[in-house]
Amino acid sequence: MALLNVLLSDMRPGRCSATVEIRLLRFWEARNVRKGGELMSVDMLFIDADSTVTQGTVAATRQLRFRDRLTEGSVYTLSGFDVVRSSSNFRLCDAPLMIRFNDGTSFDKKFNPERPIPTEHFRFMPYSRLLELANTGTQLPDIIGEVNAIRSTITDRIPGAQRVMLTLRLESGENVCVSMFDSMALRFHTKFDSYEKEPRVVIATSINPKIVGGRMFLNATSGTHLYFDCDTAASKEVFDTLTGEGTDGDSGSSKVVHAQKIEPVTVSELNKFIISAEPQTIEFLCTAKVTGIQTEEGWCYIGCATCSKKLIRETASFTCAHCNEANAVAALRYRVTLTVSDESDTASFLGFDMEIAKLTCLQASEAAQIVGVGHDAQVDTDIPLSLAGVVGKTYTFQLKLNDFNFSSKHQTFTISRIFPERALAPTPTFAGHDGGQTAEMTNPGVVPQATDGELGNPHIGGNKASTSANTSDKRPQQGEADSDVDENGRKKAHVG
């Protein structure tokens, strides 16, 4: 007979026949981005009466049996499950063990728990701790802060080409940027547009701290949940400290910034635009076939392992001027110039490390090696097969233009993202408060329709007042991905 009221802290590795009484705090899908978003597992976060928090997971092959029972906030009795070691990467809690559902697992709702169980739990960490965790891939903490700005870059043609940059001010005064991409951007927009007013306080759970170009970004993951203002006791506590709070309070000026809509263009239109338009920062989508790889300047360079900037070769070492490091650690980085064409014209597109690595599924450091040190350092010159294989294929390129592209020295367009050519599904729409519409894509973000300007400057949501500005946020680089990973770089379906 199964034992009752066993606590999560009493679990030991192996098959557990005892019964635990737990509350389901959150659940989410872990998907394999290398296999078209294939579902790997459904992951969960549990808490018991002693406030012990543990992660749970159910494999994709078993998830249909339990999926309809999952309700965030509900209490369950759980028995007949496996207890396994928690992963040392992308951890959501401090528990050394986690729960894995099996074919004999019993999982039933309980409406009258034996003991009161907390209704919420967050792992907020100070800014200094976030800096320590950046780029380590070890912890996925939660973040809470006052909204300073909401920026979005959107498209209406390419599924997965959306991003939201949410700037929050922490209680300690630092500003941090929470980056949301693709399906997470869609979830943010859906919640934002259903909200009666602009949120002043936001909680984002399970974020992955990254430092890119010397700046910290808090990347949303598959386990990220968003809570506004008074959705939780934790957010309400911060909300109540702000001036002008309350149902009748004046929340001040809008924090929503107009988002740049990324328009599709042909190669010919792109070439003509830089000749006729005024210098500006703007992005376009361009679908073209890769017809060659230009090798005059090579296909990779020796960069700094910390900031990716090109290193200065000294007699017996490398120097990074950006990091002010005299003995910098060298790492190979992609710098590939592609010749592309469509039916209208030809152009040169320049791709850097992470986008080319995603395209080839191979890091530059795996495709070549550095021979020698300092002035004698050399790099392989032969183009790897993984890179040569892109010639002849058609992709949709997201290009970022700046003032340099409008000068006489312009030779290439810089690639910010690359998407495989695919059939473009129809885009469902939902109406904004101002009569405008926003459309959502399949597996990705929200796409507001253009409302003003030649290329469109759509609002993020409804009739919420906005201040005009084009966003020039550059997507932070993502972590290295294995051949069988979810959207946060994990082989196993936990979170990350």
Buried (B, 14 or more C-beta within 10 A) or exposed (E): EEEEBBBBEBBEEEEBBBBBBBBBBBBBBBBBBBEEBEBBBBBBBBBBBEEBBBBBBBBBEBBEEBEEEBEEEEBBBBBBBBBEEBBEBBBBBEBEBBBBBEEEBBBEEBEEBEEEBBEBBBBBBEBEEBBEBBBEBBBBBBBBBBBEBBBBBBBBBBBBBBBBBBBBBBEEEBBBBBBBBBBBBBBBBBBBBEBEEBBBBBBBBBBBBBBBEEEBBBBBBBBBBBBBBBBBEBBBEBBEEBEEBEEEEEBEEBBBBBBBBBBBBBBBBBBBBBEEEEEEEBBBBBBBBBEBBBEEEBBBBBBBBBBBBBBBBBEEBBBBEBBEBEEBEBBBBBBBBBBBBBEBBBBBBBBBBBBBBBBBEBBBBBBBEBEEBBEEBEBBEEBBEBBEEBBEEEBBBBBBBEEEBBEEEBEBBBBBBBBEEEEBEEBEBEEBEEEBBBBBBBBBBBBBBBBEEEBBBBBBBBEBEBEEEBBBBBBBBBBEBEEEBBBBBBBBBBBB
